[in-house]
C-alpha cells in the first residue's frame, strides 16, 4: 500500500481536520485525589483523569525489558517492519491524536 504525497496533503487539509471537539478539559484538575470534599465537586471526566493518573504513577516511562528485546532483534536482523505496517501505525497515531 502506497500513500502519495497528494493523498497526504489532502488528509492534512481536510475540512474536518482540527475541527473535531476535544474531549479532555482545557486544564487538568488541580484538586488532590485524596481530598473527598474537593473530589465531590469534580466532573466525572476529571474524576476519571485522577483515577487514571493514580493508576499510572507506578508505571515506568520506559519498559526496559521491551527495549532490550527490540535491540536484540534489530541487531540479529529478526525485526522487520513493512511499509504498510508503518503507514498503518501513522494513521492510527493520527486518529488517536484527534481524540486528545
C-alpha positions as CSV (number, residue, x, y, z in Angstrom):
1,X,0.0,0.0,0.0
2,X,1.4,3.4,-1.0
3,X,0.3,6.8,0.1
4,X,1.0,9.5,-2.4
5,X,2.1,13.0,-1.5
6,X,-1.3,14.2,-2.8
7,X,-3.2,11.9,-0.5
8,X,-1.1,13.1,2.5
9,X,-1.8,16.7,1.6
10,X,-5.5,16.0,1.2
11,X,-5.7,14.3,4.6
12,X,-3.9,17.2,6.3
13,X,-6.0,19.9,4.6
14,X,-9.3,18.2,5.1
15,X,-12.2,20.5,6.2
16,X,-12.8,18.3,9.2
17,X,-9.1,18.3,10.3
18,X,-8.8,20.1,13.6
19,X,-12.5,20.9,13.9
20,X,-13.4,17.9,16.0
21,X,-14.4,18.6,19.6
22,X,-11.7,17.8,22.1
23,X,-13.0,15.6,25.0
24,X,-10.3,16.5,27.6
25,X,-10.7,19.5,29.8
26,X,-8.5,22.6,28.9
27,X,-6.8,22.3,32.3
28,X,-6.1,19.1,34.3
29,X,-7.8,19.1,37.7
30,X,-5.7,20.6,40.4
31,X,-7.6,19.1,43.3
32,X,-6.0,16.3,45.2
33,X,-7.5,12.8,44.7
34,X,-7.2,12.1,48.5
35,X,-9.5,15.1,49.4
36,X,-13.0,13.7,49.3
37,X,-14.7,17.1,49.7
38,X,-12.8,18.5,46.7
39,X,-13.2,15.4,44.7
40,X,-17.0,15.6,45.1
41,X,-17.0,18.8,43.0
42,X,-15.1,17.3,40.1
43,X,-16.8,16.3,36.8
44,X,-17.0,12.6,36.0
45,X,-14.2,13.2,33.4
46,X,-12.0,14.9,35.9
47,X,-12.6,12.1,38.4
48,X,-11.6,9.6,35.7
49,X,-8.5,11.5,35.0
50,X,-7.5,11.4,38.6
51,X,-8.1,7.7,38.8
52,X,-6.0,7.1,35.7
53,X,-3.2,9.3,37.0
54,X,-3.2,7.4,40.3
55,X,-3.1,4.0,38.5
56,X,-0.2,5.2,36.2
57,X,2.0,6.7,38.8
58,X,3.9,3.5,39.5
59,X,4.2,2.5,35.8
60,X,7.7,3.2,34.5
61,X,8.1,5.6,31.5
62,X,10.4,3.1,29.7
63,X,9.8,-0.6,29.8
64,X,13.4,-1.8,29.8
65,X,12.6,-5.4,29.1
66,X,10.8,-4.5,25.8
67,X,13.6,-2.2,24.8
68,X,16.3,-4.8,25.3
69,X,14.3,-7.4,23.3
70,X,13.8,-5.0,20.4
71,X,17.5,-4.1,20.4
72,X,18.5,-7.8,20.3
73,X,16.0,-8.4,17.4
74,X,17.2,-5.4,15.4
75,X,20.9,-6.4,15.9
76,X,20.2,-10.0,14.8
77,X,18.1,-8.9,11.8
78,X,15.0,-10.6,13.1
79,X,13.0,-7.4,13.5
80,X,11.4,-6.4,10.2
81,X,8.7,-3.9,9.6
82,X,6.9,-3.4,6.3
83,X,6.0,0.0,4.8
84,X,2.3,-1.0,5.2
85,X,2.8,-1.5,8.9
86,X,4.5,1.9,9.3
87,X,1.7,3.6,7.3
88,X,-1.0,1.8,9.3
89,X,0.6,2.9,12.6
90,X,0.9,6.5,11.3
91,X,-2.8,6.6,10.5
92,X,-3.7,5.1,13.9
93,X,-1.5,7.7,15.7
94,X,-3.2,10.4,13.7
95,X,-6.6,9.1,14.7
96,X,-5.5,8.9,18.4
97,X,-4.2,12.4,18.3
98,X,-7.6,13.7,17.1
99,X,-9.2,12.2,20.3
100,X,-6.8,14.1,22.6
